[in-house]
């Protein structure tokens, strides 16, 4: 990739670019084109909240109310996500830094390291997209699945409301307006899925790129002083000290990688605060619903179980990727310790100390500056 256009046209970012374009969040399109995609996506994603809340307020069966509340929370999360990414200036700044990083690579080994991490990000995005589309199909086919699982035929045909992917109350006769209501619910499902794949795919891609840059910096640091021995000239002139120049380049790259990680944190901090809190609350409610329905047959347990698994995977992805950043941001420290730092000049060693001092506090992703996302945090 020799120029900026080649970077985003490459296969590494095809899935991400496609979903962000569909949802209107791809920042390299014209603003009017973005709004043409974003406005319908946001409207269908958020407007379903009104009938969902009306259903919960109206009361009824406790199981349906729990499922309706959980679905409303999911609608809030996905709508907030896509709106935040759409209007965040940090997204374009992150993508520009990715461009500069690709163009700054000097060796084939550096390119292969970044390609590996970028491909890993693409693999995660693709796997997540497949999983979310499977969840989407379940929502769309849920009425059919539940009808098949239902042993009491009389109960399975009691109302048209059971043929909808969500529990909703539009304040009108559902049987009379069944098809418009069904279309609205189905479009909301599509909007939710495409929105969350675009935003979470961006999250994975950015973090994997940051991990790739920390790996490259670590590789460069280990290479400094590699060919030196005990006869190295400690009083080498600054202009002839190639190791110093390499260490200075590593310091600059390290500062840029830290800045990139801080941009990711600034972009997703508030999104993750809403997402983590509502997912924990919704997951707890769904878990209670599953326990309540353990002895009531497959029909009553299937829907909450599917929702619970989807929520668990969704929140695990966020914590797992944050753990990657925590682990990879300390690689420069480990690389300096493994390298031949003792066969370099004093000025070069001072640069090593600057890098090591900064890695004492690893880069992290937080939920609103309150919770640090990590595997340990996920377990808690």
N, C-alpha and C positions, 0 to 999 in steps of 0.2 A: 504494500500500500504506500504509494508515493505522494499522494495528496489527500486533502480532507474529504473530497467527494468519494474517493475509493473506499475510505474507512466505513462509511455508513451504507455503501452499496455492497459491502462484502457479506459473505454468508454468516459471519459471526454475529451480526446484528439484525438478520433478516426477520426473525420471529418478533423480536422486541419492536423493531420499526413498524412492522405490520399491525400489531395490536395497539401501539401508541397512535398510529395514524387513524385507525378505525375509531378509537375513543376520542380523537381530537387533541391529544396531549403531546404529539410529536412537534417539538419547537422549531423545526427547520422548514415547516410548511407556512404558506401565507396565512395571516391571521384570520382572514375571512373563511378560508378553507378549513381551518381548525375549528372555528365556531360552527360551521355547517355540520361537522361530526360531533362536536362536544355537546351542543345544546340538546339535540335529541337524546343522546346518551345520558346526560345528567337529568333531563326531565323524566325519562322513563325509569331511571334508577331511583330517583327521589320521590316521584309522585305516588308510587305504590305505598309510601309511608302513610298517607292519609287514610285509605281504607284499612290498612293493617292496624293503625292506632284505633280507629273507630270500632274495629272488631274486638280488640282487647277491652276497650271501655264498655262496650255493650254487654260484656260478661258471657257466661255460657259454660261449656264443659271445661274443666280445669286443664285437661291435656291439650285441648285446642288453644286455650289461652296462653299456655306456656310456649307452645310451638309458634303461635302468632307473635308473641313478644320477642322470641329469639329471632324470627325472620325479620321483624322490624329493626332490631339491633343490627343485623347484617346489612340491611338496606342503608342504615345510617353510616356504617363503616365504609361501605363501597362508594356511596355518594360523596362522603367527605374526602375520601382518598382521591378520587378522580378530579374533584374541584380544586383541591390543594395543589396537586401536581400541575393542573392546567394553568393556574395563576402564579406558580412559584417561579421566580427568576433564577433560582439556584439550579434548576434542571438544565437549562441551557449552559450555565457556567460549568456544570459537571461534564456535560458532553464536549464542550470546548477543551477542557483539560484532558479528556480522553484523546481527542484529536492531537493535541500537542505532545502527549506522551507517546503515541504511536509514531509520530514523525521524529521524535527525539532518539529513537532506538538506533544504536550504532552497530551492533553485531547480530549475527544470526542466532546466537544463543539467547540474547536478550529478547529477540522476537519470538523465539520458540517458547520461552517462559511465559510471556504475556499471552501468546496464542493459546497455551494450555489453560490458563485461568479464564480467558474469554470463552473458550469452548466449554469449560465447566459451567460458566454462567449461562451459556446458551442451552446446555443440557438441562440445567435446573429449570430454566424458563419453559422449555418445551415440555418437560415432565409435569410441571405445575399446570401448564395449559391443558394437557391431556386430562389430568385429574379434575380440573375445574369443569371441563366440558363433559366429563363423565357425571359429575355432580349435577350439571345443567340438565343432562338427559334424564337423570333420576327425577329432578323436579318436574320436568315436562311430562314424564310418564308416570309420575307418582300416583295419580288417580287410577290409572290402569293397573299398576302393580298392587296397590292396596285393595282394589276390587278383586283381583285374582287371589290375593292372600285371605280375603274375607271369607269366612265359612258361612256366615249368615247372609244369604242373598237379600233378604228383606232389608237388613240394615245398610247394605252397600248401595242401595238405590233410593235412600230416603231423601236426598236433596242434591241439587246441582252444585251446591257449594263444595261437595266432596270431589268434584271433577276439576277443581282449580288447584294450581300449584301452591297457592298461599291461602291462609284463612283471612278473608277480607270482608268488609261490610261497606258497601257503597251507598247505603241508605235507600236503595231501590230494590225492586223485586229481581233477584238474581236470575230466576228462570226466564223472565221477560227480556232482560238485557244480557243474557248469558254469553253470546258471541263477542260483543264489544268488551265485556269484562275479561273474558278469556284472552283476547288479543292483548289487552293492556298488561295482564299478568305475565304472559309469555314474553312480551317485549321487555318487561322489567327484568325477567330472568336473564335474557340475552345481554341487557345493559350491565347488569351486575357482573356477569362472568367476564365480559370483555374489559370492563373497567379494572377489575382486580388483577387480571392477567397483565394488563399494561403497567399498572403501578408496581405490583410485586415483581414483575419481570425486570423493570427498571431498577428496583432495589437490589435484586440479585446481581444484575449486570454491573452496577456501580461498585458494589462491595467486592466482587471477584476481580474487577479491574484494579481496585486499591490493593488487594492481596497480591496481584501480579506485580505491581510496581514495588511493593515492599520486598518481594522475592528477588526482583532484579537488583535492587539496592544491596540486598544481602549478598548476592552473587558477586557484585562489583567489589564490595568490601573484603570479601574473602580472597579476592584476586590480588589485592594490594599487598606488596611485599612478598608475594609468592616465590619470586625468583631470587630474593635477597638471602644472604647468609651472614655469618658472624663478622665477615670482613666488610660489611656495608659501611659506607662513609656517612657518619652521623652529622658531619659538618657540610653536607652537600649544599651548594648554592640553591637558593629558592627557584631561580629560573630553570635549573636543571633537575629539580626534584619532581620527577614524573608521578611519584606516589602521592605527593602533596596535591598535585593537580587532580588526580583521580579521587582523592578523599574530598577535595573541595567540590567536585562534581557530584559526589555521593551526598554530601551535606545539602547541596541545593535541591537535588532530587528528593531527598528525604523530607525537606521542608515543604516541597510541593505535594508530596504524597500525604503528609499530615494535613495540609490545607484542603486537599481533596476529601479526606476522611471527615473533616469538620464540616464541609459542604454537604456531604451525605447526611450527617447527623442533623444539620440545620433543616434539611429538606424533609426528613422523615420523622423527626422527633415528635411533633404534634400528631401526625398521622398514627404513629405507633402508640401514643398515649390513649387515643380514642379506641384504636383497634384492640390493644391488649386488655384494657379495662372492660370493654363491652364483650369481648370474646370470653373472658374469664367469667363474667356474670352470666352470659348466655350459655356457656358450656356447663356451668353449675346447674342452671335451670334445666337444661336438657338432660344432664345426668340424673337429676331428681325424677324427671319424667320417665326415664328409662327404668329406674328402680321401681317406680310406681306401677309400671306396665309389664314387669317381668313375668307375672303369672296370667297375663291376659291374652297371650297368643302372639303370633308373628306380626299380625296387622298393626297392633298398637306399639310394638317395639321397633319395627323396621324404620319408620320415618325419623323418630328421635335419634336412633343409632346412626343413621346416615348423616344427619345434621351434626351430630357430636363428632364423628370422624372428620368431617369436612372442617369444622372449627379447629380441631386438634392439629390437623395438618397445616392449616393456615397459620396458626400462631407458632407452631414448631418451626416453620420455614423462617419466620422473622427472627426468632431467637437463635436458630442454628447459623444463619448468615452473619449475625452480629458476633457470634463466637469465632467465626473465621477471621473477622477483622481484629478481634482481640489477640488471637494467636499469631497472625502474620505481622502485626505492627511491631512485635518485639524481635522479629527476625534480624534486623540490623544489629541489635545488641549481641545476639548469639553469634552472628557472622564475624563480628570484630573479635570476639573471644576466641573463635576457632582459627582466625587468620594469624599471619606473622606480623602482628602490630609491633613486636619488640625489635623487628628489623627495619623499622621506618624512622624517619627523622622526628625530632621533638615537635616541630610545627605540625607534622602529620598526626602525631599522637594526640595533640590538643584538639584537632578536628574530630578524632575518634571519640574523645571524651564528651564533646558537644553532642554528638549523635547519641551516645550511650545515655547521657543525662536526659535527653528528650524521650528515649524509649522506656525510661523508668515508669512513666505514666502512659500506658498503652492507649491507642485510639479505641474509642468505644461508641456504641450506638445506644441511646437512651430513649425511654418513653417519657417525653416531657421533662427531661432532666431529673426525673424521680427514680426510675428503675433502669438499671443497666442490664441490657439484654445479653444473655449468655445461656449456655446449656444448663448451668447450675440454677440460674434464675427460672428457666423453664420448668425444671424439676420441682422447684419450690412452689 
